[in-house]
């Protein structure tokens, strides 16, 4: 993202690491997924975005293929 500062990247990284460290036996991947998505948005994870686009079927008219355009 163009307006992201080093502070924003550091804050997203710390939030993700805290979520992982504070997890217990009842924590699911879905609980941590929002922190991963935020980290990917802030760092503009090109690899992750390219994987999502590679797996996306552009010929299917429905938009429920799991592609998160907020990355």
PLY file of the C-alpha trace (Angstrom):
ply
format ascii 1.0
element vertex 71
property float x
property float y
property float z
element edge 70
property int vertex1
property int vertex2
end_header
0.00 0.00 0.00
1.44 3.36 -0.95
0.67 5.29 2.26
1.95 2.63 4.65
4.73 3.57 7.01
7.25 1.35 8.75
5.21 1.87 11.91
2.11 0.38 10.26
4.05 -2.69 9.14
5.55 -3.12 12.60
2.17 -2.74 14.28
0.58 -5.39 12.03
3.50 -7.74 12.66
3.25 -7.31 16.43
-0.52 -7.89 16.39
-0.04 -11.10 14.40
2.69 -12.37 16.69
0.65 -11.53 19.80
-2.32 -13.45 18.38
-0.09 -16.48 17.79
1.57 -16.31 21.21
-1.72 -15.77 23.05
-3.40 -18.69 21.28
-4.45 -21.77 23.21
-5.97 -25.16 22.43
-9.32 -23.56 21.54
-7.85 -21.10 19.04
-8.59 -21.87 15.42
-6.89 -20.73 12.25
-9.91 -18.53 11.57
-9.23 -16.61 14.78
-5.77 -15.69 13.53
-6.72 -15.27 9.86
-7.84 -11.66 10.31
-4.38 -10.75 11.63
-2.74 -12.55 8.70
-4.97 -10.67 6.24
-4.11 -7.35 7.87
-0.40 -8.19 7.70
-0.73 -9.11 4.01
-2.59 -5.87 3.26
-0.05 -3.69 5.02
2.98 -5.37 3.50
1.22 -5.81 0.14
2.19 -9.44 -0.08
2.63 -9.83 -3.84
3.16 -13.59 -3.61
-0.14 -14.09 -1.76
-2.01 -11.81 -4.16
-0.55 -13.61 -7.17
-1.58 -16.98 -5.73
-5.14 -15.74 -5.25
-5.28 -14.42 -8.81
-3.75 -17.62 -10.19
-6.46 -19.75 -8.56
-9.30 -17.41 -9.51
-11.56 -18.55 -12.34
-12.33 -15.42 -14.35
-14.79 -17.32 -16.57
-17.14 -18.13 -13.69
-19.70 -15.35 -13.22
-20.14 -15.81 -9.45
-17.89 -13.92 -7.09
-17.87 -16.40 -4.23
-14.54 -18.00 -5.05
-12.84 -16.84 -1.89
-10.82 -14.06 -3.46
-10.32 -11.33 -0.88
-9.86 -8.11 -2.87
-9.02 -6.19 0.30
-5.46 -7.53 0.24
0 1
1 2
2 3
3 4
4 5
5 6
6 7
7 8
8 9
9 10
10 11
11 12
12 13
13 14
14 15
15 16
16 17
17 18
18 19
19 20
20 21
21 22
22 23
23 24
24 25
25 26
26 27
27 28
28 29
29 30
30 31
31 32
32 33
33 34
34 35
35 36
36 37
37 38
38 39
39 40
40 41
41 42
42 43
43 44
44 45
45 46
46 47
47 48
48 49
49 50
50 51
51 52
52 53
53 54
54 55
55 56
56 57
57 58
58 59
59 60
60 61
61 62
62 63
63 64
64 65
65 66
66 67
67 68
68 69
69 70
